[in-house]
Amino acid sequence: MRKHAPIDKRGCQLLLVARFIDRVKDNDSVWSRIDDLRQAFQEQGVNLLYISKRQEFQDTSIIASAHSIDIFKQALHEIIGIQIDDRTSTVFPLVRMKMFDIPKNIGKEASRYLITIKTKLSDVEKVYQTLSEFRPSADIAFTYLAFIKEPPCDTLTLSAFAKSYEHLQRFVRQELMGIPGIVSITITAISKTKRLTSYSEMVDVLRRELGELRIDRPLLDLSDLSQ
């Protein structure tokens, strides 16, 4: 069993996503070095939680908790040389995150996807509430729902497991597009994901430090599904 650096629990306030192009040079990608860099990030007040890669893109995303976006940006620049410029890279918060229970019957064959939902600004709260009440099936399960910035915001991000892309497409067409206020939906497959801290510590820091987070029931450990 791999060991993880302990999470700093001293008042982390924001859940943040950094998305950037991972430029590989002599096999020295962020992915190959991330385990060795966790302590350096923690010393700058950044707790690394997850790293993932979107299938249709060449970018890498790191989910972390920190006091501010500026602290995270500075750590990214000083530790891995990423300069956030809003053209090839960005940092954004996940706001009012809700995490869902994942049923065991979704199976290890399930794939992970990000669903980006654009709404009418006047309807975004109703859409958020409708999605937050979703109950999983044998084919589709949500992992988390969040705004991608502080309200007012018309964009939601939804992480989901699905038995197949076709299952998810059908669900989006038959269920999500029928929700009043939704303008457009984009599905992006996640090709690779790695958890960067122990599951219990991750849930603990989310519960303790992110006051808006709601975890209704104990979550399953997603490590087997997420690798």
N, C-alpha and C positions, 0 to 999 in steps of 0.2 A: 504493500500500500504506500502510495507516494505521500510525502510529508508536505505540509503547507506552512508558510509563514503565518504567525498569529495576526489576526486583524486588530488594527488600532481602533479602539472604541471611544476615543476621546472627542465626541461631538461631531461626527461626520453628518453633514446636513443635506448634501445633494447626491443624487444618483445620476451619473454622467456617462455619456457615450462619446468616445473619440473614434472617428471614422477616417481612415487615411490609406494611401497607397503604400503597401509594404514592399519597398524596393529591395529585391534580393541581390546581394553582392557577395560572391564567393560563399553561397549558402548561409550567409549571415542575416537571415530574415528575423523580424521581431518574433515570429513563432518559435524559431530555434533558440531564442535567448530569453524568452519571457519568464521562464521559471527562475532564472538566475537574477532577474531584475526586480522581482517583487519586493525584496527588502529595501532596495534603493528608492522605489516609489513610496514605500511605507514611511521611510525616514523623511520624506517631503510631505507627508500628510495625505497620501493617496493610497487607498486600499483597493487592489485589483480583485475583481470578482469573476469576470468571464472574458474570454477572447473568442471571436468568431469570424467567419469569412462568408461573404455572400457569393453564391454560385455564379451568377451572371456578371459579376463585377470583379475587379482586381484588387478590391480594398479589404482591409482588415478593420474590425471593430473591437474596441476594448471597453468593457463596462466596468466602472469603478465608482467608489464613493469618496468625496472630498469636501472640504469646506466651501470651495468656490470653483467656478470654471477656470479662473485665472491660475489657481494653484495647480490644477490638472494640466493646463496648457504649458505652464512653466516646467513641470516635471517631464512631460512628453518631450519637450525641446531639450532639456538638459540631460536626460537619461538615454533617450533613443534617437535624438536628433530630428524629431518631427516638428516642423514649423507649421502651425495651424494658420492657413491663409484663406480659408473659405472657398477656394477654387478646387484644390485637390484633397483638401482635408477639412474637417470640421469637428467641433465639440458641441453637444447639445444635451440638455437635461431630460430625464424621464420624470415627469411630474404626475402626482396623484396615481402612483402605480398601484394596481390591484393584481395580486397573484392568485392563481387558481390551483385547485387540487388536480393532480394528473392521475387518471384511473390506470390500474395495472393492465387492463385489457386492451390498452392502445397498442401494446406490443413493441418489441424491439425493432420491428420492421418499419415503424413509423419514421417519417422524415420531418425535419423542422423547417418552418417557414416564417417569414416576417410579412405581415399584412399592413400596408399603409392605407389609412382611410381618411380621405378628404371629405369634410362635411360643410354644410352651410353653418356659418358661425353662430347663427341664432339657434341652431338645433344641436350643437355639439354636445351639450350637457345631456340632452335626452338620448342621443346616440350612445354616449359613454355609459349611461345608466342601463340602457337596453343590453349592451354588450357585457356589462359587469354581471348580469343575471344569467348568463349563458351556462348551460349544464352540458357536460361532455357526453359524447356518444362513443361507440366502439370504433368509429372512424376518425373523429375530429376531437381535439382537446386544446383549449387555450392554456398557455403558461403564464402570460402576463398581459395587462392592458395599461396603457399610459398615454398622457399627452406628451408631445415632443418638445414643448416649451411651456413656460408659465402662461396661463390664460390672460387675455383672450387668445385662443389658439383654435384653429379649425382643422388640425391634423392629429390623428390618433395612431399609435403604433400598437399592433397586436401580434404577439408571438404565439405560434400554434404548432402542434403536432398533427400530422395527417397520415393516413394509411398510404395515400398516393397523391400526386399532383391533381389527378383527375377527380379524386374525392373532394379535394379542397376547392377546385374550380366549381364543382357542382354545388358545394355548400355556399360559396360566395354568391353564385348566381341565384340560387333558390332561397337563401336565407338572408344574407347580409344586404344584398342590393335591394331587398324589399323593405329595409328599415328606413322610415321617413327621415330626410335630412342628409343622407349619404349622397355625395356627388360622384366620387370615383373611388375605386379600390385597386391597389397594385399588390401583386403577390411576388415575393422574392424568396427563392430557395436558399437555405443555409447549408453550405457544403461541409462545414467543419466548425466544431465548437469545443472549447475546453474550459472547465471550471478551474479557477486559479486560487481557490481557498477551500477549506473544508466546508462541506454542505452545512453542518450545524453552525459554524461560525458565520457563514454567509447569511443564513436565515436570522441569526441573532442580531447581526449588525443592521439588517433591514428592519427588523422589528423595533430595535432600540433607537436607531438613529434617524430613521425616516418616518416621522410622525404620521404622515398621511397614508402610509402603507397599511393595507388590510389583508391579513392572511386568515381566511375563514376556518380552514381545517389544516391539520398537519400535512405538509407537502411530502411527496415521495422524493427520494434521492434520484435526480435525473441524470446522474453521471453515466450510467450505462447507455441511456438513450442519446446522450449529448455528444459522445465522443465522435 
